[in-house]
Amino acid sequence: MVDMFVLFLSSLLLASAPVLADPVPLVMWHGMGDTCCFPFSMGALMKLVEKQVPGIYVQSIEIGNSISDDELNGFFMGAEKQIDIVCKNLSANPKLQQGFNVIGFSQGGQFLRGLVQQCPNVTVRNLISVGGQHQGVYGFPRCIGTNVTLCNEMRRLLNIGAYNKLVQDILVQAQYWHDPLNEDEYKKKCVFLPDLNQENTYNPNYKLRLLTLKNLILVKFLEDEMVQPRESEWFGFYKPGQAVETYTLFDSDLYKNDLLGLKTLNDTGRLHFLGAPFDHLKFTEQWFIDNLIPFINVQFDEDEKKRD
């Protein structure tokens, strides 16, 4: 009789015990000149995340069949084609079917925003953009990786003319080159960023999909000497017609007219602006742990309670 009572009590306790869910997976997208797996960049960050969030599944995006392919494609495969490949890849991954968080570094930040806006088959919960250039760049950036030849080729092509059709077709960086001295040409001939930012034809789905995010986290490097202007990392940019004075997101029609839902995200406490006191992507491990791990270390059950 005692054994039966103990068995019954044990079953009752097991039934009432909280079920520990797995951490929400994380997808990472590297920046220009980098790859999915360099041990000094994405490889190290993957290990750091796995150490801070035991049991998490992390996928670092690789475009192509090798690290060398991935590096080349970061320069010479169009942004929308890259996003389409990643959309199909992530949609087919059974480990990501319940949703996942994403973190993009430099150009990976705007590419992951493109994924959210253009890929209806994935569920992104938190989008973290680390130095992403959401209003583009106007200046020659340094490369993250070690391939000086590719960097020099990128600069050569931009010198030919960023809005030249050939350059737009073959150079990723030209597709978010934003010339404040010629806004009309930028909007007409730049094939990626104006569309993403609703600057020509309005796409209501872009706004609807961005509003499915639980959080949009924008990291700006306060001492950034690579991105010109650094305000682009918070959706600011140069005022039209010159390249000295800048405006903020809050001054823009994009925000005032809520074309992407950024105002709604901000009004509901889901838009976060983080200032990092470093040059571009030169953050410390401790800064990453203190500021970004809280948005990554999310359990499925806890996440759902917050959403409800």
N, C-alpha and C positions, 0 to 999 in steps of 0.2 A: 504494500500500500504506500509506504514511504517512497519507494522507487518510482511509483506511478506519479506521485505528487511532485517529486523532483523533476521528472521528465516533463510534466505539464508546465511547471513553473519555468523551466529552461526554454520551452517552446514559446511561452508567453513573452519572455524577455527578448528572445531573438526576433520575434515578430514586431516588437515595439522599438527595437534598436534602430537608430538612424542609419540609412544606407549611404555609405560614402561613395560619392560619384567620382568619376575620373575628372581630371582638370580639362578645361576647354582646350582643344588643340591650338597650336600656333603656326601660322604660315609667315615666312620671312621672305622679303624681296630685296636684293642687294642693289647698290648704286652703280653708276657709270665706272667702268674700268675694274670693277670687282667681279667676283663670281659667287656661286652658291656656297662654296666650300673652302675658300682660302683659310688656312689655319690661323692666320693673324686677324681675320675679320669675321665672316659669317660662321666659320667653324668654331671660333672661340666663343662667339655670342650664343651659338646653339648649346655649347657645353655649359655656359653660364646659366642660361634659362633652365636647362635640365637639372642643374644643381639646385637652383632656387625653387623650382616647382617639380618635386619628385613625381614621376609617373606621367609627365606631360608628353604628348606626341608633338614633335616639331618637324615641319617640312620647310626646307630652304629651297626656294624656287630655282630651278636650273632650266634654261632654255637651250635645247639641243641635246646631243648625245654625249657630251663631254664637257669638262671644265673649260677647255679652249673654245669650244663652240659657244658656251655660255658667255664668255668674255667678249667674243666677236659680235654676238647677237645683241649685246648691250649697246653696241654702237651702230650696227648695220641692219637690224631687223626692226621694221616699223613698230611703233608703240601699240597700235591697235591690233596688229598681228600677234605681238607678244601676249597681249591681254587675252586674245581669243584662244591661244594655245593654253595659257594658264587656266582660263575658265573651263575648258574641256578637261584638263588634267585634274583640277581640284574637284570638279563635279563628279568625276568617276572614282574618286578616292573614298572607299567605304569608311575610313576613319574620320572623315570630315562631314558626314551626312547630317549630323545634329547641329552643325555650325562650328565656327572657329573664330579666333582672333587673328588679326594680321598686323604686321609691323614692317614698314618700308623705310629704307634708308636712301636719302638723297632722291634720285629720280624714281627709285622704287616706291617712294611715297605717293607721287601722283599716279603712278601706274596702278597701285593698289586701289586708289580712289576710282580710277577708271574701271577696275574690276568690279567694284561695288556698283557703279552706275551702269555698267554695260553687260554684266553677267547675271541674269535672273536666276540661274540654277545653283547659286551658292548662298549661304547664310553667314554673313560676316557680323560679328557681334561688336567688338571693339576694333577700330582702325587707328593705329598709331603711325603718324608720319614724322620721321626723324630727319629734319632738314630737307623735306620735300619742297620742290619749287612750284607751288600751286598756281602762281601767276606767271610762271616761266622765268627765264633768265635773260639778261642783256649784258654779256661779258663772257670771256673765255674761261671756263672753269678748269681747275686742276683735276687730274684723274685720282681715283682712290687707290687703284692697284699699281702695278709696276711696269705696265706696258707703255713706254714712252712713245713708241712708234704709232700706236693707235691714237694716243692723245694728239700727237702732231698732225695726223691725218684728219682727225675731227676738226682741228683748228683750220687746216688748209681748206676743207670743204666749206666751213662757215665763212671763210674769207671770200670764197667765190661768190657767195650770196645765199644767205640762209633760206630765202623764199624762192630760190631757183627750183624749178620742178624736179630736176635731177637730184639736187641736194635733199629736198624734202622726201623724195622717194627712198633714198638710201641711208640717210643719217638721222638717227633717233634724236639727237640733241637739237637738230634744226626744227623738230616737231614741237618743241616747247620754247623755241627762241622767240622772245617777245620784244619787238622793237618799238619803244615808246615814241620814237620820232616819226614813225609811220604806222599808226594803229590800223589804218584802213587796209594796207597791204598785209599786215599780220593777220587780221581777221579773214581776209579773202584767200590767202595762199598758205597759211600754216595749217597743216592737215589734221592736227591732233588737239592741241590745247584749246583753241577757240570753241570747238565743239564740246569739249568736256566742261567748259565753263559757261555754256549757254550764251555765247556771244554772237551767234548767228541765228540758226534755227533753234527754237525752244523745244526741248524734249521733256515732257512732264515726268516720264519714267525715271530720268536722272534724279530728279528731286525726290520722288517717291522711294526710290531704292536707297538713297543716301539717308533718308529719314528712318529707315529700318535699323540704323546703327543704334546701339546702346550708348556708345561714346565715340567721339572723334577727337583725337588728341594730336595737337599740332606742336611740334618741338622746333623752336627757332634757336639757332646758335648765335648768341649775342656778340661773339667776337668773330663771326664768320668772315673769312677773307676769300672764300671760294665762290659763293653764290652772290650774284649781283642782280638786284639788291637782295639783301638778306630778309627784307620785309616780305618777300614772296613766300617764305616759309610759314607766314601767318596770313596768307592771302592778300598781302599788300603789294604795291608796286610803285614804279615811277609815275608821276602825273604825266598825262599825254603831252607830247611836244618837247620834252626835255628829259634829261637823265640825271637830275640832281635831287629835286624834291620828290618825296614819296607820299603816298596816301596809305591809309590802313583799310583793313577789311570793312570796318564800320562806315567808312566814307564811300564805299563802292555801291554801284547799282546792284551788283550781285547780292550784296547783303540787304540793302534797303528794300529791294523788290523781292527778296527771299527766293531767288531764282533756283537755288540749289538746296534750299532748306536750311542754310547755315544759321539764319536768324532764328528759325524754329528750334534748331538744336541748341543754340545759345540760350534762348528763352526758357528752355526746359532743362537747363543744367547739364547738357550732354556735349557741349563744345568746350574743350579745355586748351588753354594756351600755356605752354611750358617754355620758359626761357632757360637755356643751358649756357653757362658762362665759359664757353669753349669755342675754338675754331671748328670748322666743319667736320663733324663726325669724330671729334677728338675727345669725346666724353670719357669719364672714368667708369670702371666697373661699379663703384659705389654709387655714383650718380644714377646709373642705369637701374641698379637695384632699388634705390630709394624712390625714384620717380616713375619708372615704367613697369617694374615687376608688379605693383599693385593692380595695374590694368590687365596683366597677363595671368596672374595667379588667381584664376576664377574657376570655381567648381560648377558643374552643370546644375546641380540642385540649387546652390546659392544664386547662381545667375538667373534661374527661372523665377525665384522668389522676388528678386529685385525687379525683374521685368514686370511681374504681376503687380 
